[in-house]
Amino acid sequence: MNPFRNWQVLLIYLGMSMFYVSGISRLYSQEGDLRFRADTVERVLIHLKNIPQGNKAAPGSNGLVKIERRRFSQQSQTLDAMAGFSDIPVGPGYVISGFHQSNSQAFNNASELWGVWDNEEITHDKNEFIFVRNMPFISDVKVSFRQNNIANPSLQENDELSAYVFINNPSLLALRVRVTLMLKNIVTGKISRYDREITLNPSQSRGQAYFTFKAEKAGEYHFAAGVFARQQFNQWTDCWDWSGEPMFFVTTKHRTVKFSGYNWDVKAGFGNPGRNYWTNDTNHVWIDGRERLNLTLSPAENDRWYATEVISRETFGYGTYTFYIDAHPEEFDPHVVAAIFLYRDENNEIDIEFSRWGDKDNYQFGNYVVQPADQPGNQFVFPILTTGSYTTHRIEWSPDQIIFTSWHGHYEEAPEGRIIAQWQYAGEHIPKADGLRLFFNIWLFRGITPKTDKSEIFTIARFDYTPYKP
């Protein structure tokens, strides 16, 4: 007797692990790219119903059902359950529907997320059948904030933030949904919940719910998001568990330092470059007795590594920039990046970087860059065979060219025979002299933890700027 005859239902439970996503704009916003908890698991339930049509003696192939996860974009964090029926006896005459269950700790009442598939009848004998969610799901979450000094990405108490939850609606119906964004302060344990109702058009790929709120207390904030459909199913259609990384980080107050005659904001928070934690603690960023700026990359008690960055309050234009460095970049861990750069946005940036970019055998760890770096001819790499910790680096930025030069020792001009590297750039991406700020930082490439617990230090002994004269 065929066990699938007469509309009998087979429920098949399969475990499915959530997956990671890794990118944020460098300065003004922190966007997406947040990780799920590694131990979060969602189950997918598949319903197979036999309709007494087709070949009952040979309904299909044999074996088990397999659930495959899709290859998804960097922004996507939601389950897009795809079922590949390759080993279960199914064939023409079966109707398939399904939903998935979530064990989200953020939405503990969202145990059943309906509408992954509508009833779909199999009409052919292929040994694989793919069905994709047809109810609204979250495709991305972004948060941004803006302050009086927009170059400083640090948040402090009572700063205002904006967040977007982006929703895809693959259904052919217009749906009225409630979108929920929850924020949890890891320090205080307080959870804040925000709800917004929006209407999604049929087959809409980028609906959005907009939220505004204040960062009320200092601390590290994680998020969870969910979608609730009020039509047809009256159930949650998607929810994300608490993110494994902060959505944003709030400090009690900003910190500034005075160095080489200029004022510098000290960065605090979480985010790019490299998805790092940034600290403005005086033990990590300080001006020493010789008036030198010291930046560190160090592990802390909580097994995290903290990067450091300072950002000029003043803006700069064309001119000659000379940096006197006291450091041993050749001894840095391969994932450490130390950088000096002028920046307005991703397409208006001039960099001097020291890093092996994760490759311990990369001997050309000096790098001159005019962004965007992926354009041919926009960067130059070179080895640095140091004769000590003192090196000098210069950027000569004018309307029609940028000249980079590095030499051994601390000299106002490069002595004969001591030049490390020199490069002239005259391409189409020379930034206009329009409000670029100067940055110094040291951080971890891709946030990858070094193999040792050795702290790194990047010391800038002095910085000189001479404006350009035509």
C-alpha positions as CSV (number, residue, x, y, z in Angstrom):
1,M,0.0,0.0,0.0
2,N,1.4,3.4,-1.0
3,P,1.9,5.3,2.3
4,F,1.3,8.6,0.5
5,R,-2.1,7.9,-0.9
6,N,-5.4,9.6,0.0
7,W,-3.9,12.9,1.1
8,Q,-1.8,11.5,3.9
9,V,0.7,14.1,5.1
10,L,4.4,13.5,5.7
11,L,6.1,16.1,7.9
12,I,9.9,16.1,7.6
13,Y,12.0,18.1,10.0
14,L,15.4,19.1,8.9
15,G,17.9,21.3,10.9
16,M,19.3,24.2,9.1
17,S,22.1,26.4,10.5
18,M,22.0,30.2,10.1
19,F,24.8,31.7,8.3
20,Y,27.2,34.6,8.5
21,V,27.5,37.7,6.5
22,S,30.4,40.0,6.2
23,G,31.2,45.1,4.7
24,I,29.6,49.7,6.4
25,S,30.5,53.0,5.1
26,R,33.8,54.0,6.6
27,L,32.6,57.2,8.2
28,Y,29.1,58.5,8.2
29,S,27.0,55.4,8.6
30,Q,27.1,51.8,9.9
31,E,25.2,49.6,7.6
32,G,24.1,46.0,7.5
33,D,26.8,43.4,7.7
34,L,25.8,42.1,11.1
35,R,26.2,38.5,12.1
36,F,23.7,36.0,13.5
37,R,24.4,34.0,16.5
38,A,26.4,31.0,15.5
39,D,24.2,28.6,17.5
40,T,20.9,29.8,16.1
41,V,19.1,27.0,14.2
42,E,15.9,27.1,12.2
43,R,13.9,24.1,11.1
44,V,12.0,23.7,7.8
45,L,8.8,21.7,7.6
46,I,7.8,20.2,4.3
47,H,4.3,18.9,3.6
48,L,3.9,16.4,0.9
49,K,0.3,15.5,-0.1
50,N,-0.5,12.8,-2.5
51,I,-3.3,13.4,-5.0
52,P,-4.6,10.1,-6.4
53,Q,-3.4,11.0,-9.9
54,G,-0.3,10.0,-11.8
55,N,1.6,6.8,-11.4
56,K,1.0,5.3,-8.0
57,A,3.2,2.3,-8.5
58,A,6.3,4.5,-9.2
59,P,5.6,8.0,-7.7
60,G,9.2,9.2,-8.0
61,S,12.7,8.5,-6.9
62,N,13.8,7.0,-3.5
63,G,15.4,8.2,-0.3
64,L,15.5,11.4,1.8
65,V,14.6,15.1,1.3
66,K,17.4,17.6,1.3
67,I,17.2,21.3,2.2
68,E,19.8,23.5,0.6
69,R,20.7,27.1,1.6
70,R,21.2,29.6,-1.1
71,R,24.3,31.5,-2.0
72,F,23.2,35.0,-1.0
73,S,24.5,38.5,-1.3
74,Q,26.4,40.3,1.4
75,Q,23.4,42.2,2.5
76,S,21.1,39.2,2.9
77,Q,20.8,37.5,6.2
78,T,17.4,35.9,6.1
79,L,16.5,32.3,5.4
80,D,15.6,31.7,1.8
81,A,14.6,28.1,2.2
82,M,15.2,26.1,-0.9
83,A,14.1,22.4,-1.0
84,G,15.8,20.0,-3.3
85,F,13.7,16.9,-3.4
86,S,16.2,14.4,-4.7
87,D,15.7,11.3,-2.6
88,I,12.1,11.3,-1.4
89,P,9.4,9.3,-3.3
90,V,7.6,12.2,-5.0
91,G,6.4,12.7,-8.5
92,P,3.4,13.9,-10.5
93,G,0.3,14.2,-8.5
94,Y,1.9,15.4,-5.2
95,V,1.2,18.9,-3.7
96,I,3.9,20.5,-1.7
97,S,3.6,23.3,0.8
98,G,5.7,24.4,3.8
99,F,6.7,26.7,6.5
100,H,9.7,27.0,8.8
101,Q,10.0,27.3,12.6
102,S,12.4,29.6,14.3
103,N,14.0,29.3,17.8
104,S,14.9,33.0,17.8
105,Q,15.6,34.2,21.3
106,A,14.6,37.7,20.3
107,F,11.2,36.7,19.0
108,N,10.3,33.8,21.3
109,N,6.6,33.9,20.2
110,A,7.5,33.6,16.5
111,S,7.7,29.8,16.6
112,E,5.9,29.3,13.3
113,L,6.8,31.5,10.3
114,W,4.2,30.7,7.7
115,G,4.0,31.1,3.9
116,V,7.3,29.9,2.8
117,W,5.6,28.1,-0.1
118,D,2.0,28.0,-1.3
119,N,0.6,24.6,-2.3
120,E,2.4,23.6,-5.5
121,E,1.6,20.5,-7.5
122,I,4.3,18.5,-9.1
123,T,3.6,17.9,-12.7
124,H,6.8,16.3,-14.0
125,D,9.2,13.4,-13.1
126,K,12.4,15.3,-12.4
127,N,14.3,14.2,-9.3
128,E,14.7,17.7,-7.9
129,F,12.0,20.3,-7.2
130,I,12.8,23.8,-5.9
131,F,10.4,26.1,-4.1
132,V,11.2,29.5,-2.8
133,R,9.6,31.5,0.0
134,N,6.6,33.6,-1.2
135,M,5.9,35.6,1.9
136,P,7.7,38.8,3.0
137,F,11.2,38.5,4.3
138,I,13.9,40.8,5.6
139,S,16.7,41.5,3.1
140,D,18.8,44.0,5.0
141,V,19.0,46.3,8.0
142,K,21.0,49.6,8.0
143,V,21.6,52.2,10.6
144,S,23.1,55.7,10.2
145,F,23.7,58.8,12.3
146,R,25.0,62.3,11.8
147,Q,26.6,64.7,14.2
148,N,28.0,68.2,14.3
149,N,31.4,66.9,13.3
150,I,30.3,64.5,10.7
151,A,33.8,63.0,10.3
152,N,33.7,61.4,13.7
153,P,31.8,58.1,13.6
154,S,31.5,57.9,17.4
155,L,28.1,58.0,19.0
156,Q,27.5,59.5,22.4
157,E,24.4,59.5,24.6
158,N,21.3,61.1,23.2
159,D,22.6,61.3,19.6
160,E,19.8,60.6,17.1
161,L,20.0,57.6,14.8
162,S,18.0,56.4,11.8
163,A,17.5,52.8,10.8
164,Y,16.0,51.1,7.8
165,V,14.6,47.5,7.6
166,F,14.4,46.5,4.0
167,I,11.7,43.9,3.0
168,N,11.3,41.7,0.0
169,N,7.7,40.6,-1.0
170,P,7.8,37.8,-3.5
171,S,4.1,37.3,-3.2
172,L,1.7,38.3,-6.0
173,L,-0.4,40.1,-3.4
174,A,-0.2,43.5,-1.8
175,L,0.4,42.9,1.9
176,R,0.0,45.1,4.9
177,V,2.8,44.1,7.4
178,R,4.1,45.2,10.7
179,V,7.9,45.5,10.8
180,T,9.6,45.3,14.2
181,L,13.1,46.5,15.2
182,M,14.4,45.6,18.6
183,L,17.5,47.0,20.2
184,K,19.3,45.5,23.2
185,N,21.9,47.4,25.3
186,I,24.4,44.7,26.2
187,V,25.7,46.7,29.1
188,T,22.3,47.5,30.8
189,G,20.3,44.6,29.4
190,K,17.5,47.0,28.4
191,I,15.5,46.0,25.3
192,S,13.7,48.7,23.2
193,R,11.1,47.8,20.6
194,Y,10.0,49.8,17.6
195,D,7.1,48.9,15.3
196,R,6.1,50.3,12.0
197,E,3.2,49.3,9.6
198,I,3.9,49.5,5.9
199,T,2.2,48.2,2.7
200,L,4.3,46.1,0.4
201,N,3.4,46.0,-3.3
202,P,3.1,42.7,-5.2
203,S,6.5,41.2,-6.1
204,Q,8.3,44.1,-4.5
205,S,12.0,43.6,-4.0
206,R,12.9,46.6,-1.9
207,G,10.2,47.8,0.5
208,Q,11.4,49.6,3.6
209,A,10.4,50.6,7.1
210,Y,12.0,53.7,8.6
211,F,12.7,54.1,12.3
212,T,14.2,57.0,14.3
213,F,15.4,56.8,17.9
214,K,18.0,58.1,20.3
215,A,21.0,56.3,21.8
216,E,19.8,56.9,25.4
217,K,22.6,55.1,27.3
218,A,26.2,54.3,26.7
219,G,26.9,50.7,25.7
220,E,27.0,48.2,22.9
221,Y,23.7,47.7,21.0
222,H,22.6,44.6,19.2
223,F,19.5,44.3,17.1
224,A,16.8,41.9,15.9
225,A,14.2,42.4,13.3
226,G,10.9,40.7,12.3
227,V,8.0,41.0,9.8
228,F,4.4,40.2,10.7
229,A,1.7,39.8,8.0
230,R,-1.8,40.8,9.0
231,Q,-3.4,39.4,5.9
232,Q,-4.1,35.7,5.1
233,F,-1.8,34.2,7.7
234,N,-1.7,36.6,10.6
235,Q,1.7,35.3,11.5
236,W,5.3,36.2,11.5
237,T,6.8,35.6,8.1
238,D,10.4,36.3,9.0
239,C,12.5,37.1,12.0
240,W,16.2,37.5,12.8
241,D,17.7,36.5,16.1
242,W,20.0,38.9,18.0
243,S,22.9,40.0,15.9
244,G,26.3,38.5,16.9
245,E,28.0,41.9,16.4
246,P,26.9,45.4,17.5
247,M,24.6,47.4,15.4
248,F,26.2,50.5,16.9
249,F,28.3,51.5,20.0
250,V,27.6,54.5,22.2
251,T,30.3,56.2,24.3
252,T,29.6,58.5,27.3
253,K,31.5,61.3,25.7
254,H,33.8,62.2,22.8
255,R,37.5,62.6,23.3
256,T,39.8,65.0,21.4
257,V,43.6,65.4,21.5
258,K,46.0,68.1,20.3
259,F,48.8,67.0,18.0
260,S,51.2,68.9,15.8
261,G,49.1,72.0,16.2
262,Y,45.8,70.5,15.1
263,N,42.7,69.1,16.9
264,W,41.8,65.4,16.5
265,D,38.7,63.4,17.4
266,V,39.4,60.0,18.9
267,K,37.2,57.3,17.4
268,A,35.1,54.9,19.6
269,G,32.6,52.3,18.4
270,F,32.3,49.4,16.1
271,G,32.5,49.2,12.3
272,N,34.7,49.8,9.3
273,P,37.4,49.7,8.2
274,G,37.7,45.9,8.8
275,R,34.7,45.5,11.2
276,N,36.8,46.5,14.2
277,Y,36.1,47.6,17.7
278,W,37.5,51.1,18.3
279,T,38.5,52.6,21.6
280,N,39.2,56.2,22.7
281,D,40.6,55.0,26.0
282,T,43.7,57.0,27.2
283,N,45.6,53.8,27.6
284,H,45.2,53.1,23.9
285,V,45.5,56.7,22.4
286,W,47.8,59.2,24.0
287,I,50.2,62.1,23.4
288,D,53.5,61.3,25.2
289,G,56.1,63.6,26.8
290,R,57.8,64.2,23.5
291,E,54.5,65.4,21.9
292,R,54.2,62.3,19.8
293,L,50.9,60.6,18.9
294,N,50.7,57.0,19.9
295,L,48.0,54.6,18.6
296,T,47.7,50.9,19.7
297,L,46.1,47.7,18.6
298,S,45.6,45.7,21.7
299,P,43.7,42.7,23.1
300,A,41.4,43.4,26.1
301,E,40.0,41.3,29.0
302,N,36.9,40.3,27.0
303,D,39.0,38.6,24.3
304,R,38.4,41.4,21.8
305,W,41.0,43.4,20.0
306,Y,40.6,47.2,20.0
307,A,41.8,49.3,17.1
308,T,42.4,53.0,17.3
309,E,42.0,56.0,15.0
310,V,42.2,59.8,15.2
311,I,40.5,62.2,12.7
312,S,41.4,65.8,12.2
313,R,38.7,68.4,13.0
314,E,40.3,70.7,10.5
315,T,39.9,69.9,6.8
316,F,42.7,70.1,4.3
317,G,43.3,70.8,0.6
318,Y,46.2,70.8,-1.9
319,G,49.6,71.0,-0.4
320,T,52.6,69.0,1.0
321,Y,52.0,66.6,3.9
322,T,55.1,65.2,5.7
323,F,54.7,62.4,8.3
324,Y,57.5,61.3,10.6
325,I,56.8,57.7,11.8
326,D,58.4,55.7,14.6
327,A,57.3,52.1,14.1
328,H,58.3,48.7,12.8
329,P,55.6,47.8,10.3
330,E,57.7,44.9,9.0
331,E,57.2,43.2,12.5
332,F,53.4,43.7,12.5
333,D,51.1,40.6,12.4
334,P,50.1,39.9,8.8
335,H,46.6,41.1,9.5
336,V,47.6,44.4,11.0
337,V,47.0,47.6,9.0
338,A,48.6,50.9,9.9
339,A,47.5,53.9,7.7
340,I,47.8,57.6,7.0
341,F,45.1,59.0,4.7
342,L,43.2,62.0,3.5
343,Y,39.5,61.3,3.1
344,R,36.2,62.8,2.2
345,D,34.4,59.7,0.8
346,E,35.3,56.4,-0.8
347,N,36.1,58.1,-4.1
348,N,38.0,61.0,-2.7
349,E,40.8,59.5,-0.7
350,I,44.6,59.4,-0.7
351,D,46.3,56.6,1.3
352,I,49.7,55.5,2.6
353,E,49.2,52.0,4.1
354,F,51.5,49.4,5.8
355,S,50.1,45.9,5.7
356,R,50.7,42.4,4.4
357,W,46.9,42.0,4.1
358,G,46.8,38.6,5.7
359,D,49.7,37.1,3.6
360,K,52.7,36.6,5.9
361,D,54.9,36.1,2.8
362,N,54.0,39.4,1.2
363,Y,57.2,41.4,1.4
364,Q,55.7,44.5,-0.5
365,F,53.8,45.8,2.6
366,G,54.1,49.5,1.6
367,N,51.1,50.8,-0.4
368,Y,50.3,54.2,-2.0
369,V,46.7,54.4,-3.1
370,V,44.5,57.0,-4.8
371,Q,40.9,55.7,-4.4
372,P,39.1,53.9,-5.9
373,A,41.9,51.3,-5.5
374,D,40.3,48.8,-7.9
375,Q,40.9,51.1,-10.9
376,P,44.0,50.2,-13.0
377,G,47.0,52.3,-12.1
378,N,45.6,53.7,-8.9
379,Q,47.9,52.0,-6.4
380,F,51.6,51.3,-6.1
381,V,53.1,48.6,-3.7
382,F,56.7,48.5,-2.5
383,P,58.9,46.7,0.0
384,I,60.2,48.5,3.1
385,L,63.7,47.4,4.2
386,T,64.0,49.4,7.4
387,T,67.3,50.4,8.9
388,G,65.5,51.4,12.2
389,S,62.1,52.5,13.4
390,Y,62.3,56.0,11.9
391,T,60.8,56.6,8.5
392,T,59.4,59.7,6.8
393,H,56.6,59.7,4.3
394,R,55.3,62.6,2.1
395,I,52.3,63.3,0.0
396,E,52.5,66.3,-2.5
397,W,49.0,66.9,-3.6
398,S,48.2,69.4,-6.4
399,P,45.4,69.8,-8.9
400,D,47.1,67.8,-11.7
401,Q,49.3,65.2,-9.8
402,I,50.0,63.5,-6.5
403,I,53.6,62.6,-5.6
404,F,54.3,60.0,-2.9
405,T,57.8,59.6,-1.4
406,S,59.1,57.6,1.5
407,W,62.7,57.6,3.0
408,H,64.7,56.3,5.9
409,G,65.2,58.5,9.0
410,H,63.5,61.7,10.1
411,Y,64.7,64.3,7.6
412,E,62.8,67.3,6.2
413,E,64.1,66.3,2.7
414,A,65.2,62.8,1.5
415,P,68.9,62.4,1.8
416,E,70.7,60.8,-1.2
417,G,70.6,57.1,-1.1
418,R,67.9,56.8,1.6
419,I,64.7,56.8,-0.5
420,I,62.5,53.8,0.1
421,A,60.0,54.4,-2.7
422,Q,58.5,57.2,-4.9
423,W,55.4,57.3,-7.1
424,Q,53.8,59.9,-9.2
425,Y,50.0,59.7,-9.9
426,A,48.4,61.9,-12.6
427,G,45.2,59.9,-13.3
428,E,41.6,61.0,-13.4
429,H,40.9,60.3,-9.7
430,I,42.9,63.1,-8.1
431,P,40.5,64.5,-5.4
432,K,39.4,68.1,-5.5
433,A,40.6,70.3,-2.6
434,D,37.2,70.2,-1.0
435,G,37.1,69.4,2.7
436,L,39.3,66.2,3.1
437,R,40.2,65.3,6.7
438,L,43.4,63.6,7.8
439,F,43.3,60.2,9.5
440,F,45.8,58.1,11.4
441,N,44.8,54.5,12.4
442,I,45.9,51.0,13.2
443,W,43.4,48.1,12.8
444,L,42.9,44.4,11.9
445,F,42.3,43.5,8.3
446,R,38.8,41.8,8.1
447,G,38.8,41.9,11.9
448,I,40.9,38.7,11.9
449,T,42.5,38.1,15.3
450,P,46.4,38.0,15.3
451,K,48.0,34.7,16.2
452,T,49.7,36.2,19.2
453,D,48.6,38.5,22.0
454,K,51.3,41.0,21.2
455,S,50.0,44.6,21.2
456,E,51.1,46.7,18.2
457,I,52.0,50.4,18.4
458,F,52.0,53.0,15.7
459,T,53.7,56.3,16.7
460,I,53.5,59.5,14.6
461,A,56.3,61.7,15.9
462,R,55.3,64.8,13.9
463,F,53.1,66.0,11.0
464,D,53.8,69.0,8.9
465,Y,51.5,70.6,6.3
466,T,52.4,73.3,3.8
467,P,49.5,74.6,1.6
468,Y,49.9,74.4,-2.2
469,K,51.0,77.5,-4.0
470,P,50.4,77.6,-7.8
